[in-house]
């Protein structure tokens, strides 16, 4: 049973009105930290890519560190105190190397450990992380050799100081992607390669010159998420055949490619791996669109939401998983899809731009409440129920876009574009969440055409029905690019690329200011008056034994109890073993293929999918055995592994099973599971 404290309608309405009346002016900046090179040179820029919540309430962050020498050092600083993050990387080019860095921060912004490249380079804006159910994380990265060092293995050093070399022998610098599994202590558990076979095959690439081949990039790694069982889903753009273990994923839409990573060619892909990095399944698009790329994947329960950027050819078909659409124009557009965890497509929706020359930057997808939100920086036009939303000021190339879609169907329901305000060059939303008052909150970053390349970052409140805004607060000044936003319910964490040309960076209600001669990767934390749902807990044990054919109701509680949206999405990692309904009633499936099995049942906040709780359900054939004479009944079963550890559920591998009966007698037997 889903046990949520539901207030009377009048009280709920009163609470909602009170919450919505709270002003964003009450926001507090809690801390701000920068990742920057100690040389502070203009060319040594750093850039964050993504930040996610860790299972323990801390933060995992991934990004790039600029360097030109192995002797250089990057630090995490609050403007006064600094701690070492990573050393530089040897480089012989004319600009700077961009090494991969993954950090674990506490909720207070303190550095706990670092995993970093010591040889090689990582693609900018093409690295992401996702927290895993066991408390660690997985990273989806795009790597290549450092310029001038093709003979050196790409090397990553984990938090325990162990070097992990990737033996990629190459004649030219080219990107290859891969997965890196890291445990909660910062140790690398395994690395898996996704090879992009970008070769100068004239039949496949008739326009590919030898010169452009040197900068060829066969894969772009944009999207990553993990389900409750630890399975990994990645997505992006492929311009070459992909090889994953023994599996080859063929490419299409590349006949016009000349090897340049900026060409508009290639098709989208999604690949599913298990928690050990073994390939399970893939999904690619079909048709003759000029280019399609998956830009975001979000797993919520047993569903995957996917956003894909499509540039099509008028009158040609674009299809995914048997669902097809035919673009009417060549304008760039969005495709939204809902998949199950077996990569079957439930629905596909397609939204074409009403203006030509559309271009998105920093596209982001957020799942909140009953809605999907797409946002970013764009020159775009969209028609929703007869209303045309488009860019109007001729002097503004890109604006802040926020589009709302129904989560069950993918139908567009509302949109807003901010074409006015202080930001006179380009600006865009890069993250949001549903507040406990039922409103949607999104953060915008923007640039102004000043000599100092100045900018600002603003948090807006939007009515979820109309996307009208009546409240905002300027969180920071001097923050150029918004990269990532996450919330734990009470605090909002933001990743930015900060400053340029010694510009002063300041934060709302915060005394400390910062300056940097180059772009610096930074994180900041804010306490907002109206936060998201904070926590869910499932009452009882974290592990349940349930006899086949039997059912029971799980009881979930949510904080805060007066949140506007107290809905929960229930899911099971294996419906063939344990089924769960929308109210949290679980059933041990009587027709399960095995006599015993396990499944993870998870309760996820509908308004804040970052918040979830899980319980392991062990399905058994019987919980009591009666002897033939009807007098001897099994009263207790205990399991012991080879080390003598006792449990009330079987261990994987060899078990010593001790059964105790109601007459005091017992039996001992061996069992392998």
C-alpha positions as CSV (number, residue, x, y, z in Angstrom):
1,X,0.0,0.0,0.0
2,X,1.3,3.5,-0.9
3,X,1.2,5.3,2.5
4,X,1.4,9.0,1.8
5,X,0.0,11.6,4.2
6,X,-2.8,13.1,2.1
7,X,-4.3,16.4,3.4
8,X,-7.9,17.5,3.0
9,X,-8.4,19.4,-0.2
10,X,-8.8,22.7,1.6
11,X,-5.7,22.2,3.6
12,X,-3.7,21.1,0.6
13,X,-4.8,24.2,-1.4
14,X,-3.9,26.4,1.5
15,X,-0.5,24.8,1.8
16,X,0.1,25.1,-2.0
17,X,-0.8,28.8,-1.9
18,X,1.5,29.4,1.0
19,X,4.4,27.6,-0.7
20,X,3.8,29.4,-4.0
21,X,3.8,32.7,-2.1
22,X,7.4,32.1,-0.9
23,X,9.8,34.4,-2.8
24,X,12.9,33.2,-4.5
25,X,14.5,36.2,-3.0
26,X,14.9,34.0,0.1
27,X,17.4,31.8,-1.7
28,X,20.8,31.3,-0.1
29,X,24.1,30.5,-1.7
30,X,25.8,27.8,0.4
31,X,29.2,27.4,-1.3
32,X,31.0,27.8,-4.5
33,X,34.2,26.0,-5.7
34,X,36.3,26.3,-8.9
35,X,38.5,23.8,-10.7
36,X,41.3,25.7,-12.3
37,X,44.9,25.4,-13.4
38,X,47.4,27.0,-11.0
39,X,49.2,28.7,-13.9
40,X,46.0,30.7,-14.5
41,X,46.9,31.1,-18.2
42,X,44.3,32.1,-20.7
43,X,44.8,29.0,-22.8
44,X,44.5,26.6,-19.9
45,X,40.7,26.4,-19.7
46,X,38.7,23.9,-17.7
47,X,35.1,22.8,-18.4
48,X,32.6,20.7,-16.5
49,X,30.4,18.3,-18.4
50,X,27.9,16.8,-15.9
51,X,27.1,16.4,-12.2
52,X,24.9,13.8,-10.5
53,X,23.9,12.9,-6.9
54,X,25.8,10.0,-5.3
55,X,23.9,7.4,-3.2
56,X,25.4,8.9,0.0
57,X,24.2,12.4,-0.7
58,X,27.4,13.6,-2.2
59,X,28.2,14.6,-5.8
60,X,29.9,13.0,-8.7
61,X,31.3,15.4,-11.3
62,X,33.0,14.9,-14.7
63,X,34.8,17.4,-16.9
64,X,38.0,18.4,-18.7
65,X,41.1,20.0,-17.4
66,X,43.3,22.1,-19.7
67,X,47.1,21.7,-19.6
68,X,50.2,21.9,-21.8
69,X,52.7,20.1,-19.6
70,X,52.8,17.2,-17.2
71,X,54.3,19.5,-14.6
72,X,51.2,21.7,-14.3
73,X,48.7,21.2,-11.5
74,X,44.9,21.7,-11.3
75,X,43.3,22.6,-8.0
76,X,39.8,22.9,-6.4
77,X,39.5,26.2,-4.7
78,X,37.0,28.4,-2.9
79,X,39.1,31.5,-3.7
80,X,41.2,31.2,-0.5
81,X,41.9,27.5,0.2
82,X,42.9,25.0,-2.5
83,X,43.4,21.2,-2.8
84,X,45.2,19.4,-5.6
85,X,42.9,17.7,-8.1
86,X,45.1,16.5,-11.0
87,X,48.4,16.9,-12.7
88,X,48.9,18.1,-16.2
89,X,49.3,16.0,-19.3
90,X,52.3,16.1,-21.8
91,X,51.2,17.8,-25.0
92,X,53.0,19.2,-28.1
93,X,50.2,21.0,-29.9
94,X,49.5,24.7,-30.3
95,X,46.6,25.2,-27.9
96,X,46.0,22.9,-24.8
97,X,45.2,19.3,-23.9
98,X,41.9,18.6,-22.3
99,X,42.3,15.7,-19.8
100,X,39.5,13.8,-18.2
101,X,38.8,14.3,-14.5
102,X,36.1,12.7,-12.4
103,X,35.6,14.0,-8.8
104,X,33.6,12.9,-5.8
105,X,32.5,15.9,-3.6
106,X,30.7,15.9,-0.3
107,X,27.4,17.7,-0.1
108,X,29.4,20.6,1.4
109,X,31.6,20.8,-1.7
110,X,34.7,19.1,-0.1
111,X,36.9,17.0,-2.4
112,X,36.8,13.3,-1.4
113,X,38.7,11.7,-4.3
114,X,39.7,12.1,-7.9
115,X,40.1,9.9,-10.9
116,X,42.1,11.5,-13.7
117,X,43.9,11.0,-17.0
118,X,47.7,11.2,-17.0
119,X,48.0,10.5,-20.7
120,X,45.6,11.3,-23.5
121,X,42.7,13.7,-24.0
122,X,38.9,13.6,-23.6
123,X,36.3,15.1,-25.9
124,X,34.7,18.3,-24.7
125,X,30.9,18.2,-23.9
126,X,30.9,14.4,-24.6
127,X,31.5,12.9,-21.2
128,X,28.8,11.9,-18.7
129,X,28.3,10.1,-15.4
130,X,25.5,8.2,-13.7
131,X,25.3,6.9,-10.1
132,X,25.0,3.1,-9.7
133,X,22.7,1.3,-7.2
134,X,25.8,0.0,-5.2
135,X,27.0,3.6,-4.4
136,X,29.5,3.9,-7.2
137,X,29.3,5.4,-10.7
138,X,29.8,4.7,-14.3
139,X,31.3,7.1,-16.8
140,X,30.6,7.3,-20.6
141,X,33.6,9.0,-22.2
142,X,35.2,9.9,-25.5
143,X,39.0,9.6,-25.4
144,X,42.0,10.0,-27.8
145,X,45.7,10.3,-27.6
146,X,47.4,13.5,-26.6
147,X,48.8,15.4,-29.6
148,X,52.4,14.3,-30.2
149,X,52.1,11.2,-28.0
150,X,50.5,8.5,-30.2
151,X,53.1,6.0,-28.9
152,X,51.9,6.4,-25.3
153,X,49.0,4.4,-24.0
154,X,46.0,6.5,-22.8
155,X,46.2,6.2,-19.0
156,X,43.8,6.9,-16.2
157,X,44.8,6.8,-12.5
158,X,42.1,6.0,-10.0
159,X,41.7,7.3,-6.4
160,X,43.8,4.5,-5.0
161,X,46.7,5.5,-7.3
162,X,46.4,2.5,-9.6
163,X,47.2,3.3,-13.3
164,X,44.8,1.8,-15.9
165,X,46.3,1.8,-19.4
166,X,44.2,1.6,-22.6
167,X,46.2,-0.2,-25.3
168,X,44.9,1.6,-28.4
169,X,47.6,1.5,-31.1
170,X,46.8,4.2,-33.7
171,X,48.4,5.9,-36.7
172,X,46.3,9.1,-36.4
173,X,44.5,10.8,-33.5
174,X,40.9,9.7,-33.5
175,X,38.3,9.3,-30.7
176,X,37.1,6.0,-29.3
177,X,34.4,5.8,-26.6
178,X,34.1,3.6,-23.6
179,X,32.6,2.9,-20.2
180,X,34.5,3.2,-16.9
181,X,33.0,1.6,-13.8
182,X,34.2,3.2,-10.5
183,X,33.3,2.1,-7.0
184,X,32.3,4.3,-4.1
185,X,35.9,4.6,-3.0
186,X,37.1,5.8,-6.4
187,X,38.7,2.6,-7.5
188,X,38.3,1.6,-11.2
189,X,36.5,-1.8,-11.4
190,X,36.6,-2.2,-15.2
191,X,36.8,-0.3,-18.5
192,X,35.0,-1.3,-21.7
193,X,35.7,0.0,-25.2
194,X,33.2,1.0,-27.9
195,X,35.3,1.1,-31.0
196,X,34.3,3.4,-33.8
197,X,35.7,1.9,-37.0
198,X,36.3,5.1,-38.8
199,X,38.5,4.0,-41.7
200,X,39.0,5.7,-45.1
201,X,36.8,3.1,-46.9
202,X,36.0,4.7,-50.2
203,X,32.8,2.7,-50.6
204,X,31.4,3.9,-47.3
205,X,33.0,7.4,-47.3
206,X,33.6,8.5,-50.9
207,X,34.2,12.1,-49.8
208,X,36.7,11.4,-47.0
209,X,40.1,12.9,-47.7
210,X,43.3,11.8,-46.0
211,X,43.7,15.2,-44.5
212,X,40.2,15.3,-42.9
213,X,40.7,11.7,-41.7
214,X,43.2,12.8,-39.2
215,X,40.4,14.6,-37.3
216,X,37.7,12.0,-37.9
217,X,35.4,11.3,-35.0
218,X,33.3,8.2,-35.5
219,X,31.2,8.5,-32.3
220,X,29.8,11.2,-30.1
221,X,28.9,10.2,-26.5
222,X,26.0,12.3,-25.3
223,X,23.7,10.3,-23.1
224,X,24.0,7.9,-20.1
225,X,21.8,6.4,-17.4
226,X,21.5,3.4,-15.2
227,X,18.4,1.4,-14.1
228,X,17.7,0.1,-10.6
229,X,19.3,-3.3,-11.4
230,X,22.6,-1.6,-12.5
231,X,22.1,-2.1,-16.3
232,X,23.7,0.7,-18.3
233,X,22.2,2.6,-21.2
234,X,24.2,4.9,-23.5
235,X,23.3,6.9,-26.5
236,X,24.7,9.4,-29.0
237,X,25.7,9.9,-32.6
238,X,27.6,7.3,-34.7
239,X,29.4,8.2,-38.0
240,X,31.1,4.9,-38.3
241,X,30.5,1.2,-37.6
242,X,30.6,0.5,-33.9
243,X,32.2,-2.6,-32.4
244,X,31.2,-3.7,-29.0
245,X,32.9,-7.0,-28.1
246,X,31.9,-9.4,-30.8
247,X,29.0,-7.3,-32.0
248,X,29.2,-4.8,-34.9
249,X,26.6,-2.1,-35.2
250,X,26.4,-0.8,-38.8
251,X,26.2,2.9,-39.6
252,X,24.1,4.7,-42.3
253,X,23.6,8.3,-43.5
254,X,27.4,8.8,-43.9
255,X,28.0,8.8,-47.7
256,X,28.6,12.5,-47.7
257,X,31.0,12.5,-44.7
258,X,34.5,13.8,-45.3
259,X,35.9,12.9,-41.9
260,X,35.2,16.3,-40.3
261,X,33.6,16.0,-36.9
262,X,31.4,19.0,-37.7
263,X,29.7,17.5,-40.7
264,X,26.0,16.9,-40.5
265,X,25.9,13.1,-41.0
266,X,25.3,9.9,-39.1
267,X,22.6,8.2,-37.2
268,X,21.5,7.8,-33.5
269,X,22.2,4.8,-31.3
270,X,21.3,3.3,-27.9
271,X,23.2,0.4,-26.4
272,X,22.3,-1.5,-23.3
273,X,25.0,-3.2,-21.1
274,X,24.7,-5.2,-17.9
275,X,26.3,-4.0,-14.7
276,X,29.6,-5.7,-15.7
277,X,29.8,-3.9,-19.0
278,X,28.7,-6.8,-21.1
279,X,26.7,-6.0,-24.3
280,X,23.0,-6.9,-24.2
281,X,21.2,-5.1,-27.0
282,X,21.2,-2.0,-29.2
283,X,18.8,0.2,-31.0
284,X,19.5,2.4,-34.1
285,X,17.3,4.6,-36.3
286,X,16.3,3.8,-39.9
287,X,15.5,6.0,-42.8
288,X,17.2,8.8,-44.8
289,X,17.4,11.7,-42.4
290,X,20.6,13.7,-42.8
291,X,21.6,13.2,-39.2
292,X,20.1,12.0,-35.9
293,X,21.7,12.0,-32.5
294,X,20.4,10.9,-29.1
295,X,21.0,13.9,-26.8
296,X,19.5,12.6,-23.5
297,X,18.3,9.3,-21.9
298,X,16.4,9.2,-18.6
299,X,15.5,5.9,-16.9
300,X,12.4,6.2,-14.6
301,X,11.3,2.8,-13.2
302,X,10.9,0.4,-16.2
303,X,10.7,3.2,-18.8
304,X,13.4,5.1,-20.7
305,X,12.7,8.5,-22.1
306,X,14.8,9.5,-25.1
307,X,15.2,12.9,-26.8
308,X,16.8,12.9,-30.3
309,X,17.9,15.8,-32.4
310,X,17.0,15.2,-36.1
311,X,17.9,17.0,-39.3
312,X,15.8,15.5,-42.0
313,X,15.2,15.5,-45.7
314,X,11.7,16.6,-46.6
315,X,9.4,13.7,-47.5
316,X,11.8,11.0,-46.3
317,X,11.1,8.6,-43.4
318,X,12.7,8.6,-40.0
319,X,11.9,5.6,-37.8
320,X,13.0,4.1,-34.5
321,X,11.9,0.6,-33.3
322,X,9.2,0.3,-35.9
323,X,7.7,3.7,-35.2
324,X,8.0,6.0,-38.2
325,X,7.5,9.7,-39.0
326,X,8.0,11.6,-42.3
327,X,9.4,15.2,-41.9
328,X,7.7,17.8,-44.0
329,X,10.8,20.1,-44.1
330,X,14.6,20.0,-43.8
331,X,14.5,22.0,-40.6
332,X,16.1,20.6,-37.5
333,X,13.6,19.0,-35.1
334,X,13.1,17.0,-31.9
335,X,12.0,13.4,-31.7
336,X,10.8,12.2,-28.3
337,X,10.3,8.5,-27.5
338,X,9.4,6.2,-24.6
339,X,11.2,2.9,-24.5
340,X,11.0,-0.1,-22.1
341,X,14.2,-1.5,-20.6
342,X,14.4,-4.1,-23.4
343,X,14.7,-1.1,-25.9
344,X,11.3,-1.6,-27.4
345,X,9.7,1.7,-28.4
346,X,6.3,2.4,-26.9
347,X,5.7,5.7,-28.6
348,X,7.6,8.2,-30.9
349,X,6.7,11.9,-31.3
350,X,8.2,14.3,-33.8
351,X,8.3,18.1,-33.6
352,X,9.5,20.1,-36.6
353,X,10.8,23.6,-36.4
354,X,8.7,26.2,-38.1
355,X,11.8,28.2,-39.1
356,X,14.9,27.2,-41.1
357,X,18.5,27.2,-39.8
358,X,17.5,25.9,-36.4
359,X,20.4,25.2,-34.0
360,X,20.4,23.9,-30.4
361,X,23.1,24.2,-27.9
362,X,23.4,22.5,-24.5
363,X,20.0,20.6,-25.0
364,X,18.7,19.1,-21.7
365,X,15.8,16.9,-20.8
366,X,14.1,16.8,-17.4
367,X,11.4,14.5,-16.1
368,X,9.2,16.1,-13.5
369,X,5.7,15.2,-12.4
370,X,3.5,14.2,-15.3
371,X,5.7,16.1,-17.8
372,X,8.9,15.9,-19.9
373,X,10.7,19.2,-20.4
374,X,13.1,19.9,-23.2
375,X,15.2,23.0,-22.8
376,X,18.3,24.7,-24.1
377,X,19.7,27.5,-26.2
378,X,18.1,27.7,-29.6
379,X,16.9,29.4,-32.7
380,X,13.7,27.5,-33.0
381,X,10.0,27.6,-33.8
382,X,7.3,25.3,-32.7
383,X,3.5,25.2,-33.1
384,X,1.6,23.9,-30.1
385,X,-2.2,23.7,-30.3
386,X,-2.3,26.6,-32.8
387,X,0.1,28.8,-31.0
388,X,3.4,29.5,-32.7
389,X,6.4,29.9,-30.4
390,X,9.5,31.3,-32.2
391,X,12.4,33.7,-31.9
392,X,11.2,37.2,-32.8
393,X,14.0,39.8,-32.2
394,X,16.1,39.9,-35.3
395,X,19.3,40.8,-33.4
396,X,19.2,37.6,-31.2
397,X,20.5,34.4,-32.7
398,X,19.5,32.1,-29.9
399,X,17.2,32.3,-27.0
400,X,16.1,30.4,-23.9
401,X,13.7,27.6,-24.8
402,X,11.5,25.5,-22.5
403,X,9.0,23.0,-24.0
404,X,6.7,20.9,-22.0
405,X,5.4,17.5,-23.1
406,X,2.9,15.0,-21.7
407,X,4.8,12.1,-20.1
408,X,2.3,9.4,-21.1
409,X,2.1,10.3,-24.8
410,X,4.8,12.7,-25.7
411,X,2.3,15.4,-26.9
412,X,3.6,19.0,-26.6
413,X,1.4,20.9,-24.1
414,X,3.1,24.2,-23.5
415,X,6.2,26.3,-24.3
416,X,8.0,29.5,-23.5
417,X,10.8,31.4,-25.0
418,X,12.6,34.2,-23.2
419,X,13.5,36.7,-25.9
420,X,13.9,39.7,-23.6
421,X,15.9,40.6,-20.6
422,X,19.4,41.5,-19.7
423,X,21.1,38.9,-21.8
424,X,21.5,40.4,-25.2
425,X,23.6,37.8,-27.0
426,X,22.4,34.3,-26.4
427,X,21.0,32.5,-23.4
428,X,19.3,29.2,-22.5
429,X,17.9,27.0,-19.8
430,X,20.0,24.0,-18.8
431,X,18.2,22.3,-15.9
432,X,15.1,22.2,-13.8
433,X,13.0,20.4,-11.2
434,X,9.4,20.4,-9.8
435,X,9.1,22.2,-6.5
436,X,7.1,21.0,-3.6
437,X,4.6,23.7,-4.4
438,X,3.8,22.1,-7.8
439,X,5.6,24.8,-9.9
440,X,8.5,24.1,-12.2
441,X,11.8,25.7,-11.6
442,X,14.5,26.2,-14.3
443,X,17.9,27.8,-14.4
444,X,18.9,30.0,-17.3
445,X,22.4,31.0,-18.3
446,X,23.2,33.8,-20.7
447,X,25.9,35.9,-22.4
448,X,25.9,39.7,-22.9
449,X,27.9,41.3,-25.7
450,X,30.2,43.2,-23.4
451,X,33.9,43.6,-23.8
452,X,34.4,41.4,-20.8
453,X,32.2,38.6,-22.2
454,X,30.0,38.9,-19.1
455,X,27.0,36.8,-18.2
456,X,24.6,35.8,-15.5
457,X,22.6,32.8,-14.1
458,X,18.9,33.2,-13.1
459,X,16.5,30.8,-11.4
460,X,12.9,31.1,-12.6
461,X,9.6,29.8,-11.3
462,X,7.1,28.6,-13.9
463,X,3.4,27.7,-13.6
464,X,3.2,24.1,-14.8
465,X,0.0,24.7,-16.7
466,X,1.0,27.8,-18.6
467,X,4.8,28.0,-18.2
468,X,4.2,31.7,-17.2
469,X,6.8,33.0,-14.8
470,X,6.2,35.5,-12.0
471,X,9.3,35.1,-9.9
472,X,13.1,34.8,-10.4
473,X,16.4,35.4,-8.7
474,X,19.9,36.1,-10.1
475,X,22.0,33.3,-8.7
476,X,25.4,34.4,-10.1
477,X,27.0,37.0,-12.3
478,X,30.0,36.1,-14.4
479,X,29.0,32.5,-15.1
480,X,29.2,31.9,-18.8
481,X,27.8,28.4,-19.5
482,X,25.4,26.4,-17.5
483,X,26.3,22.7,-17.7
484,X,24.3,20.6,-15.2
485,X,21.7,20.9,-12.4
486,X,20.7,18.4,-9.7
487,X,18.7,18.7,-6.5
488,X,18.5,16.5,-3.4
489,X,15.2,18.1,-2.4
490,X,16.5,21.0,-0.2
491,X,19.6,22.1,-2.1
492,X,20.2,22.8,-5.8
493,X,23.7,22.0,-7.1
494,X,24.8,23.7,-10.3
495,X,27.8,23.1,-12.6
496,X,29.1,26.0,-14.7
497,X,31.9,27.2,-16.8
498,X,32.8,30.4,-15.1
499,X,34.4,33.7,-16.1
500,X,36.8,35.0,-18.7
501,X,39.4,37.8,-19.0
502,X,39.7,38.3,-15.2
503,X,36.0,39.0,-14.9
504,X,34.6,39.1,-11.3
505,X,32.3,36.3,-10.4
506,X,29.8,36.9,-7.6
507,X,26.9,34.8,-6.1
508,X,23.6,35.7,-4.6
509,X,23.7,36.5,-0.9
510,X,27.4,35.4,-0.8
511,X,30.3,37.5,0.4
512,X,33.2,35.8,-1.5
513,X,33.9,36.8,-5.1
514,X,36.2,35.2,-7.6
515,X,38.3,36.1,-10.6
516,X,39.9,33.9,-13.3
517,X,42.0,34.7,-16.3
518,X,40.6,31.6,-18.1
519,X,37.4,29.7,-18.2
520,X,37.1,27.7,-14.9
521,X,35.0,24.7,-14.2
522,X,32.9,25.3,-11.1
523,X,30.2,24.0,-8.8
524,X,27.9,26.0,-6.5
525,X,25.1,25.0,-4.1
526,X,22.0,26.9,-3.2
527,X,19.2,26.5,-0.6
528,X,15.9,27.5,-2.2
529,X,12.7,28.3,-0.3
530,X,10.7,25.9,-2.4
531,X,12.6,22.7,-3.0
532,X,11.8,19.3,-4.6
533,X,10.7,16.1,-2.8
534,X,13.5,15.2,-0.4
535,X,13.2,11.5,0.4
536,X,11.2,8.3,0.1
537,X,11.5,5.3,2.5
538,X,9.8,1.9,2.3
539,X,8.8,0.6,5.7
540,X,10.1,-2.6,7.0
541,X,13.2,-4.6,6.1
542,X,15.4,-3.9,3.0
543,X,14.9,-7.6,2.1
544,X,11.7,-9.5,2.0
545,X,10.9,-13.2,1.5
546,X,7.7,-13.9,-0.3
547,X,6.1,-17.3,-1.3
548,X,5.2,-17.8,-4.9
549,X,1.6,-16.8,-5.6
550,X,1.5,-14.6,-2.5
551,X,1.1,-10.8,-2.4
552,X,1.7,-8.1,0.1
553,X,1.5,-4.3,0.1
554,X,4.6,-2.1,0.5
555,X,4.2,1.0,2.6
556,X,6.1,4.1,1.4
557,X,6.5,7.4,3.1
558,X,7.6,10.7,1.5
559,X,9.2,13.9,2.9
560,X,8.1,16.5,3.0
561,X,4.6,15.3,3.7
562,X,3.0,18.5,2.5
563,X,4.6,18.3,-0.9
564,X,2.2,19.3,-3.7
565,X,3.0,16.1,-5.7
566,X,3.2,13.0,-3.6
567,X,2.8,10.5,-6.5
568,X,5.1,7.5,-6.6
569,X,6.1,5.4,-9.6
570,X,6.6,1.7,-8.6
571,X,8.7,-0.7,-10.6
572,X,10.2,-4.2,-10.5
573,X,13.6,-5.1,-12.0
574,X,12.0,-8.4,-13.1
575,X,8.3,-8.6,-13.6
576,X,8.5,-12.3,-14.4
577,X,9.5,-12.9,-10.7
578,X,7.9,-10.0,-8.8
579,X,5.1,-7.9,-10.2
580,X,4.2,-4.6,-8.6
581,X,1.1,-2.4,-9.2
582,X,0.7,1.4,-9.1
583,X,-0.2,1.3,-5.4
584,X,2.9,-0.7,-4.3
585,X,1.2,-4.1,-4.1
586,X,3.8,-6.8,-4.9
587,X,3.1,-10.3,-6.1
588,X,5.5,-13.3,-6.3
589,X,4.6,-14.5,-9.7
590,X,3.3,-18.1,-9.5
591,X,4.4,-18.9,-13.1
592,X,8.0,-17.7,-12.7
593,X,10.4,-19.8,-14.7
594,X,12.5,-20.6,-11.7
595,X,11.5,-22.1,-8.4
596,X,13.1,-19.2,-6.6
597,X,14.2,-15.8,-7.8
598,X,14.9,-12.2,-6.8
599,X,13.8,-8.8,-8.0
600,X,14.4,-5.2,-6.8
601,X,11.2,-3.3,-6.3
602,X,11.7,0.5,-6.4
603,X,9.6,3.5,-5.4
604,X,10.5,6.6,-7.3
605,X,9.2,10.1,-6.7
606,X,7.2,11.2,-9.8
607,X,8.2,14.9,-9.2
608,X,11.9,14.3,-8.5
609,X,13.2,11.0,-10.1
610,X,16.5,11.6,-8.2
611,X,14.7,10.4,-5.1
612,X,13.9,6.7,-4.8
613,X,14.0,3.7,-2.4
614,X,14.3,0.0,-3.1
615,X,13.7,-3.3,-1.4
616,X,14.9,-6.8,-2.5
617,X,12.2,-9.4,-2.8
618,X,13.3,-13.1,-2.6
619,X,10.7,-15.4,-4.0
620,X,10.6,-18.9,-2.5
621,X,8.6,-22.0,-3.4
622,X,7.4,-22.6,0.2
623,X,7.8,-21.0,3.6
624,X,6.7,-24.0,5.5
625,X,6.8,-27.8,4.9
626,X,4.4,-30.3,6.5
627,X,5.6,-34.0,6.8
628,X,3.6,-36.9,5.4
629,X,2.1,-37.6,8.9
630,X,0.9,-34.0,9.1
631,X,2.6,-33.5,12.5
632,X,6.1,-32.3,11.6
633,X,6.2,-28.7,10.4
634,X,9.2,-26.7,9.3
635,X,9.6,-23.7,11.6
636,X,12.9,-22.1,10.6
637,X,15.5,-22.2,7.7
638,X,19.0,-20.8,8.0
639,X,21.7,-20.5,5.3
640,X,25.5,-20.6,5.9
641,X,28.1,-19.8,3.2
642,X,31.6,-21.3,3.0
643,X,32.9,-18.7,5.4
644,X,30.3,-19.6,8.0
645,X,28.3,-16.4,7.6
646,X,24.6,-16.9,8.6
647,X,21.6,-15.6,6.7
648,X,17.9,-16.1,6.4
649,X,18.2,-16.0,2.6
650,X,20.4,-18.1,0.3
651,X,23.9,-16.9,-0.7
652,X,25.1,-17.1,-4.3
653,X,27.1,-20.3,-4.7
654,X,27.5,-23.0,-2.1
655,X,25.1,-23.0,0.9
656,X,24.8,-25.2,4.0
657,X,21.0,-25.3,4.7
658,X,19.9,-26.0,8.3
659,X,16.1,-26.7,8.7
660,X,14.6,-26.7,12.1
661,X,11.2,-28.3,12.8
662,X,8.4,-27.7,15.3
663,X,9.4,-30.9,17.2
664,X,12.9,-29.6,17.8
665,X,14.6,-31.8,15.2
666,X,16.7,-30.4,12.4
667,X,18.3,-31.5,9.1
668,X,21.4,-30.2,7.3
669,X,21.9,-30.3,3.5
670,X,24.1,-28.7,0.9
671,X,22.6,-26.4,-1.8
672,X,24.3,-24.6,-4.7
673,X,22.6,-21.5,-5.9
